[in-house]
Amino acid sequence: MLHRHDGDLYFERVSLAEIADIYGTPTFVYSETAIREAYQSFAGAFRGHPHRICYAVKANSNLAVLQVLAELGAGFDIVSGGELARVIRAGGDPGRVVFSGVGKQDWEIEAALDAGIACFNIESASELQRLADIANRRGQQAPVSIRVNPDVDPGTHPYIATGLRENKFGVAMDTALEMYLQAGDLPSLNVVGIDCHIGSQITELAPFLDALDKVLALLDQVEAAGISISHVDLGGGIGVRYRDEVPVDIDAFASAVTQVMGNRSQTLMFEPGRYIVANAGLLLGRVITLKSNEDRHFAVIDAAMNDLIRPALYQAWQDVVPVGPGEGKAMTWDIVGPVCETGDFLARDRELSLREGDLLAILSSGAYGAVMSSNYNTRMRAAEVMVSGEQHHCIRRRESLDDLLALESLLSRD
């Protein structure tokens, strides 16, 4: 999707320099084609087994991104009532929504019950009882799955590992059967599935299969106790290439998972987010100033950690590419923003030919970019643009200062 023509960088068939001229910088740019192809490759890999792909909305919740996926028939994995509202606004089917997360509030549960979502992924005994009480009080029945914690090390950054015993997520394997039995005795609950999610940006197949083995052993116990399970949800977490990672091949993943499933007929469910959108997006920024301190050279750009926090938060590496042909002598630069924090960096030690005013594209910014952005330092959040072939569409306008101040009030001194 990303290519050069006459020295300039294009995304699909749209010039990124033109995008910057029209919409300014910083701006997130997404490829509709890349989103569609990533979803279709994941879904197509499981065409031989009943399955549902529930896109993890937290990765990128822009309405237009959700619209594209809804048009493809995707389900959605949500973690808040706000995300449910986004899915519905974008045309998604609530009956294909699963609700994850450790801290569902009562109003969120009620909204999900009224919308008729497919499943609540339950993460504690307390939540199970609270959901049952709310559904009973409202004369409704809630479809549930227990999210089990298989205590499998995904081999990823500790901040995005979710399947270890010390993590806040899920229910310990040795207490899960008791919870299933409890759920089966509550008339306001309908047990429909079993769920796990061990982490994010996983590049090895073994952790997924280890987790699946444990989940299936529990499933057999649950069904032996007389509780029917209709789906097995393996969550998300498949890694993507940011630098030199070798991601799990999706066809090999599907083959291995279906082989372990054997002749079981349960629908397989997955909750990919990063896999679908990470490399379908980039962040455009323009060099404000170049400076040197001792032997360090800094390119200060108009994008910052408030726009893209992954490098500061996770020490994440993302490629930085000049939009133009690049002129002058190459030097080793730290790409930093204007935010008043030493941790405000987007890339370090990059060999680039730069001049003030140059445009840069920070690649692989489609996931956990705009959704994690903030107004720190009273900075307006970036615009978002979708490219589709030769077309480009503003799918979120840049915030203004009036937008930032609209919800605040001065003290009354009357």
VOTI-951128 format. One line per field, with one value per residue (C-alpha): residue number from 1; residue in three letters; x, y, z. Coordinates in nm, 2 decimals. Last residue first. Layout:
REM VOTI-951128
nuke: (NUM, ...);
bavex: (ALA, ...);
east: (X, ...);
north: (Y, ...);
up: (Z, ...);
END
This chain:
REM VOTI-951128
nuke: (414, 413, 412, 411, 410, 409, 408, 407, 406, 405, 404, 403, 402, 401, 400, 399, 398, 397, 396, 395, 394, 393, 392, 391, 390, 389, 388, 387, 386, 385, 384, 383, 382, 381, 380, 379, 378, 377, 376, 375, 374, 373, 372, 371, 370, 369, 368, 367, 366, 365, 364, 363, 362, 361, 360, 359, 358, 357, 356, 355, 354, 353, 352, 351, 350, 349, 348, 347, 346, 345, 344, 343, 342, 341, 340, 339, 338, 337, 336, 335, 334, 333, 332, 331, 330, 329, 328, 327, 326, 325, 324, 323, 322, 321, 320, 319, 318, 317, 316, 315, 314, 313, 312, 311, 310, 309, 308, 307, 306, 305, 304, 303, 302, 301, 300, 299, 298, 297, 296, 295, 294, 293, 292, 291, 290, 289, 288, 287, 286, 285, 284, 283, 282, 281, 280, 279, 278, 277, 276, 275, 274, 273, 272, 271, 270, 269, 268, 267, 266, 265, 264, 263, 262, 261, 260, 259, 258, 257, 256, 255, 254, 253, 252, 251, 250, 249, 248, 247, 246, 245, 244, 243, 242, 241, 240, 239, 238, 237, 236, 235, 234, 233, 232, 231, 230, 229, 228, 227, 226, 225, 224, 223, 222, 221, 220, 219, 218, 217, 216, 215, 214, 213, 212, 211, 210, 209, 208, 207, 206, 205, 204, 203, 202, 201, 200, 199, 198, 197, 196, 195, 194, 193, 192, 191, 190, 189, 188, 187, 186, 185, 184, 183, 182, 181, 180, 179, 178, 177, 176, 175, 174, 173, 172, 171, 170, 169, 168, 167, 166, 165, 164, 163, 162, 161, 160, 159, 158, 157, 156, 155, 154, 153, 152, 151, 150, 149, 148, 147, 146, 145, 144, 143, 142, 141, 140, 139, 138, 137, 136, 135, 134, 133, 132, 131, 130, 129, 128, 127, 126, 125, 124, 123, 122, 121, 120, 119, 118, 117, 116, 115, 114, 113, 112, 111, 110, 109, 108, 107, 106, 105, 104, 103, 102, 101, 100, 99, 98, 97, 96, 95, 94, 93, 92, 91, 90, 89, 88, 87, 86, 85, 84, 83, 82, 81, 80, 79, 78, 77, 76, 75, 74, 73, 72, 71, 70, 69, 68, 67, 66, 65, 64, 63, 62, 61, 60, 59, 58, 57, 56, 55, 54, 53, 52, 51, 50, 49, 48, 47, 46, 45, 44, 43, 42, 41, 40, 39, 38, 37, 36, 35, 34, 33, 32, 31, 30, 29, 28, 27, 26, 25, 24, 23, 22, 21, 20, 19, 18, 17, 16, 15, 14, 13, 12, 11, 10, 9, 8, 7, 6, 5, 4, 3, 2, 1);
bavex: (ASP, ARG, SER, LEU, LEU, SER, GLU, LEU, ALA, LEU, LEU, ASP, ASP, LEU, SER, GLU, ARG, ARG, ARG, ILE, CYS, HIS, HIS, GLN, GLU, GLY, SER, VAL, MET, VAL, GLU, ALA, ALA, ARG, MET, ARG, THR, ASN, TYR, ASN, SER, SER, MET, VAL, ALA, GLY, TYR, ALA, GLY, SER, SER, LEU, ILE, ALA, LEU, LEU, ASP, GLY, GLU, ARG, LEU, SER, LEU, GLU, ARG, ASP, ARG, ALA, LEU, PHE, ASP, GLY, THR, GLU, CYS, VAL, PRO, GLY, VAL, ILE, ASP, TRP, THR, MET, ALA, LYS, GLY, GLU, GLY, PRO, GLY, VAL, PRO, VAL, VAL, ASP, GLN, TRP, ALA, GLN, TYR, LEU, ALA, PRO, ARG, ILE, LEU, ASP, ASN, MET, ALA, ALA, ASP, ILE, VAL, ALA, PHE, HIS, ARG, ASP, GLU, ASN, SER, LYS, LEU, THR, ILE, VAL, ARG, GLY, LEU, LEU, LEU, GLY, ALA, ASN, ALA, VAL, ILE, TYR, ARG, GLY, PRO, GLU, PHE, MET, LEU, THR, GLN, SER, ARG, ASN, GLY, MET, VAL, GLN, THR, VAL, ALA, SER, ALA, PHE, ALA, ASP, ILE, ASP, VAL, PRO, VAL, GLU, ASP, ARG, TYR, ARG, VAL, GLY, ILE, GLY, GLY, GLY, LEU, ASP, VAL, HIS, SER, ILE, SER, ILE, GLY, ALA, ALA, GLU, VAL, GLN, ASP, LEU, LEU, ALA, LEU, VAL, LYS, ASP, LEU, ALA, ASP, LEU, PHE, PRO, ALA, LEU, GLU, THR, ILE, GLN, SER, GLY, ILE, HIS, CYS, ASP, ILE, GLY, VAL, VAL, ASN, LEU, SER, PRO, LEU, ASP, GLY, ALA, GLN, LEU, TYR, MET, GLU, LEU, ALA, THR, ASP, MET, ALA, VAL, GLY, PHE, LYS, ASN, GLU, ARG, LEU, GLY, THR, ALA, ILE, TYR, PRO, HIS, THR, GLY, PRO, ASP, VAL, ASP, PRO, ASN, VAL, ARG, ILE, SER, VAL, PRO, ALA, GLN, GLN, GLY, ARG, ARG, ASN, ALA, ILE, ASP, ALA, LEU, ARG, GLN, LEU, GLU, SER, ALA, SER, GLU, ILE, ASN, PHE, CYS, ALA, ILE, GLY, ALA, ASP, LEU, ALA, ALA, GLU, ILE, GLU, TRP, ASP, GLN, LYS, GLY, VAL, GLY, SER, PHE, VAL, VAL, ARG, GLY, PRO, ASP, GLY, GLY, ALA, ARG, ILE, VAL, ARG, ALA, LEU, GLU, GLY, GLY, SER, VAL, ILE, ASP, PHE, GLY, ALA, GLY, LEU, GLU, ALA, LEU, VAL, GLN, LEU, VAL, ALA, LEU, ASN, SER, ASN, ALA, LYS, VAL, ALA, TYR, CYS, ILE, ARG, HIS, PRO, HIS, GLY, ARG, PHE, ALA, GLY, ALA, PHE, SER, GLN, TYR, ALA, GLU, ARG, ILE, ALA, THR, GLU, SER, TYR, VAL, PHE, THR, PRO, THR, GLY, TYR, ILE, ASP, ALA, ILE, GLU, ALA, LEU, SER, VAL, ARG, GLU, PHE, TYR, LEU, ASP, GLY, ASP, HIS, ARG, HIS, LEU, MET);
east: (-2.07, -1.73, -1.84, -1.55, -1.44, -1.59, -1.46, -1.63, -1.57, -1.20, -1.06, -1.31, -1.25, -0.87, -0.95, -0.95, -0.84, -1.13, -1.20, -1.28, -1.14, -1.17, -0.91, -0.98, -0.73, -0.76, -0.93, -0.75, -0.89, -0.79, -0.76, -0.68, -0.46, -0.55, -0.51, -0.23, -0.32, 0.02, -0.14, -0.45, -0.44, -0.38, -0.44, -0.71, -0.51, -0.21, -0.29, -0.32, -0.29, 0.06, 0.27, 0.47, 0.58, 0.58, 0.80, 0.76, 1.05, 1.01, 1.35, 1.59, 1.66, 1.87, 1.81, 1.98, 1.76, 1.90, 1.58, 1.21, 0.89, 1.03, 0.86, 1.03, 1.23, 0.89, 0.76, 0.59, 0.74, 0.81, 1.12, 1.28, 1.64, 1.87, 2.18, 2.29, 2.25, 2.40, 2.16, 1.83, 1.54, 1.32, 1.00, 0.78, 1.08, 1.03, 1.03, 0.99, 0.83, 1.01, 0.82, 0.97, 0.64, 0.52, 0.74, 0.74, 0.37, 0.25, 0.16, -0.03, 0.04, 0.40, 0.45, 0.38, 0.49, 0.85, 1.18, 1.47, 1.73, 2.10, 2.30, 2.68, 2.68, 2.33, 2.23, 1.92, 1.68, 1.35, 0.99, 1.01, 0.66, 0.45, 0.24, 0.13, 0.08, -0.20, -0.28, 0.02, -0.15, -0.51, -0.60, -0.33, -0.35, -0.71, -0.77, -1.05, -1.10, -1.39, -1.40, -1.75, -1.78, -1.79, -1.51, -1.37, -1.01, -0.97, -0.59, -0.59, -0.82, -0.57, -0.26, -0.41, -0.54, -0.20, -0.02, -0.26, -0.20, 0.18, 0.30, 0.50, 0.87, 0.98, 1.24, 1.09, 0.72, 0.60, 0.27, 0.18, -0.12, -0.27, -0.64, -0.89, -0.90, -1.28, -1.43, -1.80, -2.12, -2.06, -2.32, -2.32, -2.39, -2.10, -1.91, -1.95, -1.77, -1.49, -1.44, -1.42, -1.16, -0.94, -1.01, -0.90, -0.57, -0.48, -0.58, -0.34, -0.05, -0.15, -0.15, 0.18, 0.34, 0.27, 0.53, 0.51, 0.28, 0.21, -0.07, -0.15, -0.30, -0.67, -0.91, -1.27, -1.53, -1.87, -2.25, -2.37, -2.71, -2.76, -3.08, -3.16, -2.85, -2.76, -2.53, -2.35, -2.25, -2.14, -1.93, -1.78, -1.68, -1.52, -1.32, -1.16, -0.85, -0.81, -0.77, -1.02, -0.94, -0.74, -0.55, -0.22, -0.02, -0.13, -0.02, -0.25, -0.26, 0.09, 0.06, 0.25, 0.50, 0.62, 0.58, 0.68, 0.32, 0.38, 0.08, -0.11, -0.43, -0.64, -1.00, -1.25, -1.59, -1.85, -2.19, -2.53, -2.74, -3.11, -3.35, -3.63, -3.46, -3.39, -3.27, -3.03, -2.89, -2.86, -2.69, -2.45, -2.36, -2.31, -2.08, -1.89, -1.82, -1.70, -1.45, -1.36, -1.68, -1.68, -2.03, -2.17, -2.37, -2.50, -2.87, -2.86, -3.07, -2.83, -2.53, -2.68, -2.76, -2.41, -2.26, -2.49, -2.39, -2.01, -1.79, -1.46, -1.25, -1.29, -1.46, -1.80, -1.85, -2.04, -2.20, -2.56, -2.48, -2.45, -2.21, -2.35, -2.09, -2.32, -2.38, -2.00, -1.94, -2.21, -2.06, -1.72, -1.86, -2.02, -1.67, -1.43, -1.56, -1.48, -1.66, -1.80, -1.70, -1.95, -1.72, -1.95, -1.90, -1.52, -1.54, -1.78, -1.55, -1.27, -1.51, -1.62, -1.27, -1.22, -0.86, -0.70, -0.97, -1.23, -1.09, -1.24, -1.45, -1.38, -1.63, -1.57, -1.72, -1.42, -1.29, -1.30, -1.05, -0.77, -1.02, -1.13, -0.77, -0.68, -1.01, -0.95, -0.60, -0.72, -1.00, -0.78, -0.51, -0.76, -0.91, -0.56, -0.53, -0.37, -0.31, -0.24, 0.01, 0.00, -0.21, -0.53, -0.49, -0.11, -0.04, -0.26, -0.10, 0.25, 0.11, 0.03, -0.28, -0.27, -0.25, -0.04, 0.22, 0.57, 0.75, 1.06, 0.89, 0.64, 0.72, 0.52, 0.30, 0.00);
north: (3.68, 3.51, 3.21, 2.97, 2.94, 2.65, 2.36, 2.13, 2.37, 2.44, 2.16, 2.20, 2.58, 2.51, 2.31, 1.94, 1.81, 1.65, 1.28, 1.07, 1.31, 1.12, 1.04, 0.90, 0.76, 0.40, 0.44, 0.67, 0.73, 1.05, 1.12, 1.46, 1.50, 1.58, 1.94, 2.00, 2.15, 2.03, 1.68, 1.66, 1.29, 1.01, 0.64, 0.58, 0.79, 0.54, 0.21, 0.04, 0.22, 0.36, 0.10, 0.37, 0.71, 0.92, 1.23, 1.56, 1.79, 2.16, 2.17, 1.95, 1.58, 1.30, 1.01, 0.74, 0.69, 0.67, 0.71, 0.73, 0.89, 1.07, 1.26, 1.09, 1.40, 1.56, 1.91, 1.80, 1.95, 1.61, 1.40, 1.21, 1.12, 1.16, 0.99, 1.18, 1.16, 1.44, 1.65, 1.57, 1.34, 1.21, 1.34, 1.15, 1.07, 0.73, 0.65, 0.29, 0.21, 0.07, 0.04, 0.15, 0.05, 0.38, 0.63, 0.45, 0.36, 0.71, 0.84, 1.17, 1.28, 1.15, 1.41, 1.51, 1.86, 1.74, 1.82, 1.64, 1.60, 1.53, 1.40, 1.44, 1.75, 1.88, 1.93, 2.09, 2.05, 2.24, 2.20, 1.88, 1.78, 1.48, 1.22, 0.92, 0.58, 0.32, -0.02, -0.17, -0.17, -0.22, -0.59, -0.76, -0.49, -0.57, -0.95, -1.09, -1.46, -1.70, -2.06, -2.21, -2.53, -2.85, -3.05, -3.31, -3.21, -2.87, -2.92, -2.96, -2.65, -2.44, -2.57, -2.51, -2.17, -2.06, -2.20, -2.00, -1.69, -1.71, -1.60, -1.28, -1.27, -0.95, -0.73, -0.39, -0.34, -0.67, -0.79, -1.00, -1.22, -1.11, -1.19, -1.38, -1.76, -1.78, -2.13, -2.13, -2.33, -2.48, -2.71, -2.75, -3.11, -3.15, -3.35, -3.03, -2.83, -3.09, -3.11, -2.73, -2.73, -2.96, -2.75, -2.43, -2.59, -2.72, -2.38, -2.20, -2.42, -2.38, -2.00, -1.99, -2.22, -2.02, -1.75, -1.38, -1.25, -0.87, -0.89, -1.10, -1.43, -1.39, -1.67, -1.75, -2.03, -2.01, -2.00, -2.01, -1.85, -1.64, -1.52, -1.87, -1.91, -2.27, -2.29, -1.98, -2.15, -2.46, -2.25, -2.07, -2.39, -2.50, -2.18, -2.20, -2.41, -2.23, -1.90, -1.64, -1.36, -1.05, -0.87, -1.04, -1.23, -1.57, -1.49, -1.45, -1.07, -0.98, -0.63, -0.43, -0.72, -0.68, -1.02, -1.38, -1.51, -1.68, -1.91, -1.90, -2.02, -1.73, -1.81, -1.57, -1.73, -1.69, -1.55, -1.48, -1.26, -1.34, -1.06, -0.98, -0.65, -0.75, -1.09, -0.94, -0.71, -0.99, -1.23, -0.96, -0.89, -1.26, -1.31, -0.99, -1.10, -1.44, -1.27, -1.21, -1.27, -1.24, -1.11, -1.26, -1.21, -0.85, -0.78, -0.40, -0.39, -0.63, -0.43, -0.10, -0.26, -0.40, -0.05, 0.12, -0.13, -0.08, -0.34, -0.35, -0.65, -0.62, -0.81, -0.76, -0.97, -0.82, -1.01, -0.96, -0.60, -0.58, -0.30, -0.01, 0.25, 0.40, 0.06, -0.01, 0.33, 0.29, -0.04, 0.13, 0.38, 0.10, -0.03, -0.32, -0.42, -0.72, -0.68, -0.91, -0.86, -0.88, -0.71, -0.40, -0.40, -0.39, -0.08, 0.09, 0.02, 0.20, 0.48, 0.52, 0.54, 0.28, 0.17, -0.10, -0.07, -0.20, -0.56, -0.70, -1.00, -1.27, -1.55, -1.91, -2.24, -2.44, -2.48, -2.10, -2.04, -1.89, -1.68, -1.49, -1.38, -1.30, -1.12, -0.90, -0.81, -0.74, -0.51, -0.31, -0.28, -0.16, 0.10, 0.25, 0.47, 0.82, 0.98, 1.35, 1.57, 1.77, 1.97, 1.84, 1.96, 2.01, 1.70, 1.48, 1.62, 1.53, 1.18, 1.14, 0.91, 0.60, 0.35, 0.55, 0.74, 0.86, 1.10, 1.02, 1.02, 0.76, 0.58, 0.31, 0.23, 0.00);
up: (4.16, 4.12, 3.93, 3.87, 3.51, 3.31, 3.11, 2.86, 2.56, 2.63, 2.41, 2.13, 2.13, 2.10, 1.78, 1.73, 1.39, 1.20, 1.22, 0.91, 0.66, 0.33, 0.06, -0.28, -0.53, -0.40, -0.06, 0.18, 0.53, 0.72, 1.09, 1.23, 1.53, 1.89, 1.99, 2.24, 2.58, 2.72, 2.73, 2.51, 2.47, 2.22, 2.31, 2.04, 1.78, 1.81, 1.96, 1.62, 1.29, 1.36, 1.18, 1.01, 1.13, 0.81, 0.80, 0.62, 0.59, 0.71, 0.87, 0.67, 0.72, 0.57, 0.80, 1.01, 1.31, 1.66, 1.85, 1.75, 1.87, 2.17, 2.45, 2.75, 2.83, 2.89, 2.79, 2.47, 2.15, 1.99, 1.93, 1.65, 1.76, 1.47, 1.33, 1.02, 0.65, 0.45, 0.23, 0.06, 0.13, -0.15, 0.02, 0.27, 0.48, 0.66, 1.03, 1.13, 1.46, 1.77, 2.10, 2.42, 2.57, 2.71, 2.53, 2.19, 2.22, 2.31, 1.96, 1.96, 2.32, 2.27, 2.00, 1.64, 1.54, 1.49, 1.67, 1.50, 1.76, 1.72, 2.01, 2.03, 2.24, 2.21, 1.85, 1.69, 1.40, 1.41, 1.31, 1.12, 1.00, 1.11, 0.94, 1.14, 0.97, 0.94, 0.78, 0.95, 1.29, 1.17, 1.13, 1.33, 1.60, 1.67, 1.67, 1.89, 1.78, 1.80, 1.71, 1.68, 1.88, 1.67, 1.83, 1.59, 1.65, 1.82, 1.83, 1.45, 1.41, 1.61, 1.42, 1.07, 1.17, 1.30, 1.00, 0.78, 0.99, 0.98, 1.32, 1.29, 1.22, 1.39, 1.22, 1.26, 1.32, 1.19, 1.35, 1.65, 1.70, 2.03, 2.00, 2.21, 2.19, 2.22, 2.22, 2.13, 2.19, 2.53, 2.68, 3.06, 3.18, 3.41, 3.14, 2.93, 3.19, 3.23, 2.85, 2.83, 3.10, 2.90, 2.60, 2.77, 2.89, 2.54, 2.39, 2.62, 2.52, 2.15, 2.18, 2.37, 2.10, 1.79, 1.85, 1.76, 2.03, 2.00, 2.26, 2.56, 2.69, 2.60, 2.71, 2.66, 2.72, 2.57, 2.58, 2.95, 2.97, 3.28, 3.44, 3.55, 3.77, 3.83, 3.52, 3.63, 3.96, 3.78, 3.54, 3.84, 4.01, 3.68, 3.67, 4.01, 3.92, 3.59, 3.76, 3.63, 3.39, 3.39, 3.67, 3.58, 3.84, 3.71, 3.36, 3.06, 3.01, 2.88, 2.73, 3.00, 3.05, 2.68, 2.51, 2.57, 2.59, 2.93, 2.99, 3.32, 3.16, 3.28, 3.21, 3.07, 3.16, 2.89, 2.93, 2.76, 2.98, 3.04, 3.09, 3.34, 3.44, 3.80, 3.68, 3.43, 3.70, 3.96, 3.71, 3.60, 3.96, 4.04, 3.75, 3.82, 4.17, 4.06, 3.83, 3.46, 3.27, 2.89, 2.82, 2.50, 2.18, 2.25, 2.27, 2.27, 2.59, 2.76, 2.64, 2.77, 3.10, 3.14, 3.06, 3.31, 3.58, 3.52, 3.36, 3.54, 3.43, 3.05, 2.77, 2.60, 2.29, 1.99, 1.70, 1.81, 1.84, 1.46, 1.35, 1.16, 1.27, 1.53, 1.68, 1.70, 1.85, 2.12, 2.22, 2.24, 2.48, 2.69, 2.75, 2.67, 2.32, 2.09, 1.76, 1.50, 1.14, 0.85, 0.59, 0.60, 0.98, 0.93, 0.70, 0.94, 1.24, 1.06, 0.97, 1.33, 1.46, 1.74, 1.67, 1.88, 2.15, 1.90, 1.91, 1.59, 1.66, 1.39, 1.41, 1.32, 1.21, 1.06, 0.71, 0.64, 0.92, 0.72, 0.52, 0.83, 0.91, 0.54, 0.50, 0.80, 0.68, 0.33, 0.43, 0.66, 0.39, 0.14, 0.37, 0.42, 0.72, 0.77, 1.11, 1.09, 1.26, 1.05, 0.80, 0.63, 0.27, 0.25, 0.46, 0.25, -0.06, 0.07, 0.15, -0.22, -0.27, -0.48, -0.19, 0.05, -0.16, -0.08, -0.32, -0.52, -0.86, -0.72, -0.40, -0.23, 0.07, 0.00);
END
